[in-house]
Amino acid sequence: MGKIAVALQQALTRRAATGSPGRTAGRPLARGDGWVVEDVVCTFGPGDRRFEERHAEVAIGVVVAGSFEYRSALGSVLLTPGSLLLGNTGESFECGHEHAAGDRCVAFRYAPDYFERLVADTGAPPLRSARHFGITRVPPLPESAALVARAASGLDPSTAVSWEELAVRVAARAVRLACGPLSRQSGLPPGAVRRVTQSVRAIEDRPGVHWTLGVLAAEAGLSPFHYLRTFCELTGVTPHQFILRARLREAATRLAQPRREARVIDIALDAGFRDISNFNRSFRAEFGAAPQGYARRGDRV
């Protein structure tokens, strides 16, 4: 995802060069009464041991680069770019990178009382309790795409973001989506998980490549049927949907840059779209605005 993925890769390169252990580093972006936002870069990899952690507050992590396995009492899921991690106060969890190193997230954390008020204000059906998510992941979906892109673009210092407003919108959207028919991941063979995780990383690194189900399945060493089934179960979306949203996030992030020089058509072509009219239709369907309008809307997304 452009600069975002590059920053993660640089952190992984520094770790390899120095031989230092993997770590999770959080950089504060903003905070207020009852909420905080951090840029969290993790450099753990396949050789690192998992260890148990505990959420001190309600947590919503917007995954913007890399991937990782997340395990809690609610089950085990794969978190990929565009997805949301949902964590409950006091809940124990483990994160792992068994098949690929590193990830980067925009982490929103909420004091329980503050989050409870947000839940009440959304008018959404109640969670299992006012402070408790019943699932651990929202996959990449159109309903959260604009917020994911906005959080990602906010990592660029030249892009102005109202983090307080975004924190409220992210919480409200996560609550509504968590009340929908989202399923948990069931058990899958470790080899299939590893291969599909590598596919996810390849798509993220090069969203503009002409990916097809046949090519992805062949590279993963699986039949198209088994690849499609495994990919959907791991990520919550089909390969086509994942590729499309990876391309759209790439384009949206570049459009949000305040001093961009590239034309819309060049951004669309670089992201992997071969037809500008298809790009315009897809972009509007995903973000609720035409590309030029999205660039002007800025922080009102």
C-alpha positions in Angstrom: 0.0 0.0 0.0 2.6 2.5 -1.1 4.4 4.4 1.6 2.6 2.5 4.3 3.9 -0.9 3.2 7.3 0.5 2.5 7.6 1.8 6.1 6.8 -1.7 7.4 9.4 -3.2 5.1 12.0 -0.8 6.2 11.4 -1.7 9.9 11.7 -5.4 9.0 14.9 -4.7 7.1 16.4 -2.8 10.1 15.6 -5.7 12.3 17.3 -8.2 9.9 20.4 -6.0 9.6 20.8 -5.5 13.3 19.8 -8.9 14.5 17.5 -7.4 17.0 14.5 -9.3 18.3 11.0 -8.6 17.0 8.9 -6.1 18.7 5.7 -4.1 18.6 6.2 -0.3 18.6 3.4 2.2 19.0 3.6 5.8 18.0 0.9 8.1 19.4 -1.1 9.9 16.8 -3.7 11.6 19.0 -5.6 11.3 22.2 -8.6 12.7 24.0 -10.9 12.2 26.9 -11.7 8.4 26.6 -9.8 7.6 23.4 -6.3 7.3 21.9 -5.0 6.5 18.5 -1.6 4.9 17.7 0.4 3.9 14.7 1.5 0.4 15.6 4.3 -1.4 13.7 5.1 -5.0 14.5 8.3 -6.7 13.3 7.6 -10.2 14.7 8.1 -13.1 12.3 7.8 -16.8 11.9 10.7 -17.5 14.2 9.2 -15.6 17.1 7.3 -17.2 19.9 3.7 -16.1 20.6 3.0 -14.6 24.0 -0.2 -13.8 25.8 -1.3 -10.2 26.1 -4.4 -8.5 27.4 -6.5 -5.6 26.2 -6.6 -2.9 28.8 -9.4 -1.1 26.9 -11.8 -1.7 24.0 -9.6 -2.0 20.9 -10.3 -1.6 17.2 -7.3 -2.1 15.0 -7.4 -1.0 11.4 -4.9 -3.2 9.5 -3.1 -1.2 6.8 -0.2 -3.4 5.9 1.0 -7.0 6.5 -1.0 -9.7 8.1 -1.1 -11.7 11.3 -3.0 -14.4 13.1 -5.1 -13.3 16.1 -6.3 -15.8 18.7 -8.6 -15.2 21.7 -11.3 -17.1 23.5 -13.6 -16.2 20.6 -11.5 -18.1 18.1 -8.6 -17.7 15.7 -8.7 -15.4 12.6 -6.3 -14.0 10.0 -6.1 -10.2 9.9 -5.3 -8.7 6.5 -5.2 -5.2 5.1 -8.6 -3.6 5.1 -9.9 -5.6 8.0 -10.7 -4.5 11.6 -9.5 -6.3 14.7 -12.1 -6.1 17.5 -10.8 -6.5 21.1 -12.7 -6.4 24.4 -11.5 -4.9 27.7 -9.8 -7.5 29.8 -9.7 -10.1 27.0 -6.5 -12.2 26.7 -5.1 -12.7 23.2 -2.1 -13.9 21.2 -0.8 -12.5 17.9 1.3 -14.7 15.6 3.3 -14.3 12.3 3.8 -18.0 11.5 3.8 -17.5 7.7 5.0 -14.0 7.1 6.7 -11.3 9.1 5.3 -7.9 10.2 2.2 -5.8 10.2 1.1 -2.2 10.6 -2.2 -1.1 12.2 -3.9 2.1 13.2 -5.0 1.2 16.7 -8.0 3.0 18.2 -8.5 2.3 21.9 -11.4 3.4 24.0 -12.1 3.7 27.8 -15.0 1.3 28.6 -17.3 4.0 29.8 -16.7 6.2 26.7 -17.2 3.2 24.4 -20.4 2.3 26.1 -21.8 5.8 25.4 -20.7 5.5 21.8 -22.5 2.2 21.5 -25.7 3.7 23.0 -25.5 6.6 20.6 -25.2 4.5 17.4 -28.7 3.1 17.8 -27.4 -0.3 16.6 -28.7 -3.5 18.0 -26.9 -4.2 21.4 -23.7 -6.1 21.5 -23.5 -9.2 23.8 -23.0 -6.5 26.4 -22.7 -2.8 25.8 -18.9 -3.2 25.9 -18.3 -6.6 24.4 -17.8 -7.6 20.8 -19.0 -11.2 20.0 -16.5 -11.5 17.1 -12.8 -10.7 16.6 -12.7 -9.5 13.0 -14.5 -7.5 10.4 -13.2 -8.5 7.0 -12.5 -6.0 4.3 -16.0 -4.7 3.4 -17.4 -1.8 1.4 -19.1 -0.5 4.6 -15.7 0.2 6.2 -13.5 0.9 3.2 -13.6 4.7 3.4 -12.7 4.7 7.1 -9.8 2.3 6.4 -8.5 4.4 3.6 -8.8 7.6 5.7 -7.0 6.0 8.6 -4.2 4.9 6.3 -3.9 8.3 4.6 -3.6 9.9 8.1 -0.2 8.2 8.6 1.2 10.6 6.1 2.2 13.7 8.0 1.2 15.9 5.1 -2.4 14.7 5.3 -4.7 16.4 7.8 -7.0 14.1 9.7 -9.4 14.8 12.6 -8.5 11.7 14.6 -11.2 12.4 17.2 -13.9 12.4 14.6 -12.4 9.3 12.9 -12.3 7.5 16.3 -16.0 8.0 16.8 -16.8 6.9 13.2 -14.6 3.8 13.4 -16.3 2.8 16.7 -19.8 3.3 15.3 -19.1 1.4 12.1 -17.4 -1.5 13.9 -20.4 -1.8 16.3 -22.9 -1.9 13.4 -20.8 -4.4 11.4 -20.2 -6.6 14.4 -24.0 -7.0 14.8 -24.2 -8.3 11.2 -23.9 -11.9 9.9 -20.1 -12.2 10.2 -18.8 -15.7 10.8 -15.8 -17.0 12.6 -12.9 -18.9 11.0 -13.0 -22.7 11.4 -10.0 -25.0 11.5 -7.9 -25.2 8.3 -4.8 -27.2 7.4 -1.7 -25.1 8.4 -0.2 -25.6 5.0 -3.2 -24.1 3.3 -3.2 -21.2 5.7 0.5 -20.5 5.0 0.0 -20.5 1.2 -3.0 -18.2 1.3 -1.2 -15.9 3.7 1.6 -15.6 1.1 -1.0 -14.8 -1.5 -2.4 -12.0 0.6 1.0 -10.5 1.0 1.7 -10.8 -2.7 -1.5 -9.0 -3.6 -0.8 -6.3 -1.0 2.7 -5.8 -2.4 1.6 -5.6 -6.0 -2.1 -4.9 -6.3 -1.7 -3.7 -9.9 -0.7 -7.2 -11.2 -3.2 -9.0 -13.3 -4.1 -11.6 -10.6 -6.5 -14.4 -11.6 -7.9 -17.2 -9.5 -5.9 -19.7 -11.6 -2.7 -17.9 -11.2 -3.2 -17.4 -7.4 -4.2 -21.1 -6.9 -1.3 -22.3 -9.0 1.2 -20.2 -7.0 -0.3 -21.5 -3.7 -0.2 -25.1 -5.0 -3.9 -25.6 -4.5 -6.7 -26.4 -6.9 -8.9 -23.3 -7.7 -11.8 -24.8 -5.7 -9.7 -25.4 -2.6 -7.9 -22.1 -2.9 -11.2 -20.2 -3.3 -12.7 -22.0 -0.3 -9.6 -21.5 1.9 -9.2 -17.8 0.9 -12.8 -17.0 1.7 -12.7 -18.8 5.0 -9.4 -17.1 6.0 -10.1 -13.5 4.9 -13.9 -13.3 4.9 -14.0 -12.1 1.3 -13.3 -13.7 -2.2 -9.9 -13.2 -3.9 -11.6 -10.9 -6.5 -13.1 -8.7 -3.7 -9.8 -8.6 -1.9 -7.8 -7.6 -5.0 -10.4 -5.0 -5.9 -10.3 -3.4 -2.5 -6.5 -3.5 -2.3 -6.4 -1.6 -5.6 -9.1 0.9 -4.5 -7.3 1.5 -1.1 -4.1 2.2 -3.0 -5.8 4.7 -5.3 -7.7 6.4 -2.4 -4.5 6.8 -0.4 -2.8 8.5 -3.3 -5.8 10.7 -4.1 -5.8 11.9 -0.5 -2.3 13.3 -0.7 -2.6 17.1 -0.6 0.2 17.8 -3.1 -0.2 14.9 -5.5 1.0 15.4 -9.0 -0.3 12.3 -10.7 -3.6 12.5 -12.7 -6.6 10.3 -11.7 -6.2 8.2 -14.8 -2.5 7.5 -14.0 -3.4 6.6 -10.4 -6.1 4.2 -11.7 -3.7 2.5 -14.1 -1.0 2.2 -11.5 -3.4 0.5 -9.1 -4.3 -2.1 -11.7 -7.4 -0.8 -13.4 -7.4 -1.1 -17.2 -10.7 0.8 -17.8 -11.1 4.3 -16.3 -14.9 4.1 -16.4 -14.8 0.8 -14.4 -12.4 2.5 -12.0 -14.8 5.4 -11.5 -17.8 3.1 -11.0 -15.9 0.9 -8.5 -14.5 3.8 -6.6 -17.9 5.5 -6.3 -19.5 2.2 -5.1 -16.7 1.6 -2.5 -16.3 5.2 -1.2 -19.5 7.0 -2.0 -17.8 9.6 -4.2 -16.1 9.9 -7.6 -12.3 10.0 -7.4 -12.0 13.8 -7.9 -14.8 14.4 -5.3 -13.2 12.0 -2.8 -9.9 14.0 -3.1 -11.8 17.2 -2.3 -13.8 15.7 0.5 -10.7 15.1 2.6 -11.5 14.5 6.2 -15.2 14.5 5.7 -15.1 10.8 4.6 
